[in-house]
Amino acid sequence: MISNTKFVQNSSVLLEGYRALGYYASNLPLSVFKSDQDVLIASSVGEHAFYVYDSAHLNLVYMSKFIEDSIVYLQASEDGFVYTAHESNKIRCWKKMHMVHEFVGHTKTILKFIVAGDFLFSLAEEGEFAVFNRKKATMTRKFIFENHFDSFIHPSTYVNKLLFSGGEDGGLQLWNIMSDEKIFDFKEHIGESIVTCIE
């Protein structure tokens, strides 16, 4: 007769303990990006640092130094830079553990930003929106939306266009950011529904 105890001990390791980002990560969304041959994961650790892991084995590749300002948002770009937004309303660009740029211009708390090509698009509270040139770390545009959006995405193949969600009506709007023009309001298509998440 085969013992069940022995079977359980030799069973698959699929559900056994392994390195888990949740033990060390904060509640901020992590960022997955490709660097050379590897797929890496950038994750905020506490409020004052970030770690970068390889995705194959969750080995620590590098970590930032202690950052004085609390991190409120984090994203990595395809060219290996990690960007962090801070409670001081600044965005910092990191190459491994060294800060290479600082983006200044927001007066409100940053909610989210997206790195796309040569630009960094950033949304803050009360509809404050800024566009930065990420190579020069300069602000190229800044304006305030009447609708205080919560989030936005950059649909692939849409040049200069961003899809915003949230605000007072919880709707969706497509904007051309370079011309400050609302292209489409999805109110007719979603009716009274409220958009809670776009990704």
N, C-alpha and C positions, 0 to 999 in steps of 0.2 A: 504494500500500500504506500502511496506517495503522500508525504506530509504536506499539508497546505502551508504550514509555516515556512518550509524550505522553498516552496514555489513563490511565495510573496517576497522573500529575501532575494531571489534570483530573477525577479520580474523586471520588466522594462524600467529604465531610468528616466523615462519621459516625464514622469510626475515627481521625480526626486528634486530636492533642493539644488539650486544652481545659483549662479550670480544673478541677482535681480536688481534692476535699476530702482525699483520702488523703495528699497531699503535706504538708498543714499540720495535719491533725487527729491527735488521739491515738487510742489504741485503745479509748476509751470510745464507747459507742453515741451517735450523733447524735440530735437531736430535731427532728421536723418539726412546725410549728404554723402556724396561720392568724392573720394580723394585718391587720386592715382588709381591703384588697383583695388582699394578697399572701400567698403561702405562703412561709414562711421556714424556714431550717434553722439550728439552733444546734449548734455543734460545739466540743468542748474542743480547745484548741491547746496542746500541751505539757501541763504539769500546773498551770499558774498563770494561765490566761486562757481565755476563750471568744470565738469569733467568731459573728456571725449573718449569714447570706447570704440573698439572695433566691433562690428556686428557679428562676426563669425563665432567668437568665443567670449565676448563681453570683457575682453582684456582692456585695462586702462592704457590708453595711448599717450595722453598727456592731460594735465590739469592746469587751470589758471592759478595765478597767485591770488592772495586775498584781495578782494575788491571792496573798497570802503563803502560805496553806495550799494544799496540793495538792488538786486536784479529783479525786474518786473516782467521781462519778456526776453526770449532768446531765440535766435535762428542762425543757421549756418548757410553759407553760399557754396555753390558748386566748385569754386576755386579754392576752397579750404579755409576761408575766413569764418570766424564765429563772431556774431554781432549780439550785443547785449544792450537792452534798454534798462535805464536805472530810475530810481525814485527821484533823482535830481533832474529829470526830464531830458537827459542826454542819452545818446546812443553811442556805444563804443565798438570799434572794430578790432578784433584780435587775430594775430597770426600766431598760432600755438599759444604760448602764455604771455606774449608781448602785445601791448596795445599799440596799434599803428595809426588809428584815426579816432577822432571824437566829433560827433555830429551834434551841433548846438542850434537851438532855434525854437524848440517847443516851450510853451509856458504852462501847459497842462500835463497831467499824468499820461504817459504813453500806454495805449491799450494793445497795439499790435503794429508790426511793420513787416514789409516784404522786400526781399532783395530780388531785383529783376534786371538783368543786364547791367548797365552802368548806373542804375538808379536804386535808391532806397526809398520806398513809399512808407510813410509813417502816419498812423492815426492816433490821436490823443482824445482825451475826454472833451466833451462839449463841442464836438465836430471839428476840432482843430486838426488840419491835415497838412503835411509837409512833404516835399519831394527834395531829396538830396542827391547830388552827384557823389556816388560812393568812391570814386577814384580820387577826387579832389577834396572830399569831405566838406563840400559847400552846399548851402541850401539854394535850390533853384526856383522853388515856388512854395508859397504858403497861403492857405485860405481857410475860411471857416464855413463848414456846411451848415445850412439851416437845420437840417435833420441831423441830430446827434447820433451818428451810426455807432454800432458796437464792434463790428468786424468787417473785413473785406478780403477778397481774393483777387488774384490776377489770372483770369482764364487763359489757358495756353492758346496761342495763335491770335490773341486780341492785342494788337499793338496800341499802347498808351491807354488802355481801357481797364477799369477795375470795377468789380461787382461789390457793392456795399450792402450790408444788412443791418437790421436793428433800428434803433432810434425810437421816436415817439410812436410810430405806427407799426413797427416791427416788420417792415416790408423789405423789398429788394429793389435796388436801383443800379443801372449800369451807367458809368460816367467815363467820358474822355478826360483824363486828368490834365493833359497838356493844353486843352482848349477850355477847360472849366465848363464843359457842356454835359448836361444830363441827356443821355442818349435814349434810355428807356426806363420806364417805371413799371414793375411787374405787378402792380396793385390789382389790375384786372384779372391776372392769372392766379393769384393766390387768395383773392377775396379777403375775408376777415381773418384768415390764418395769420399766425405770427411766426416768422422765421426765427428759430432759436439757435441754429448753427449752420455755418457754411464752411467748407474745407476744400 
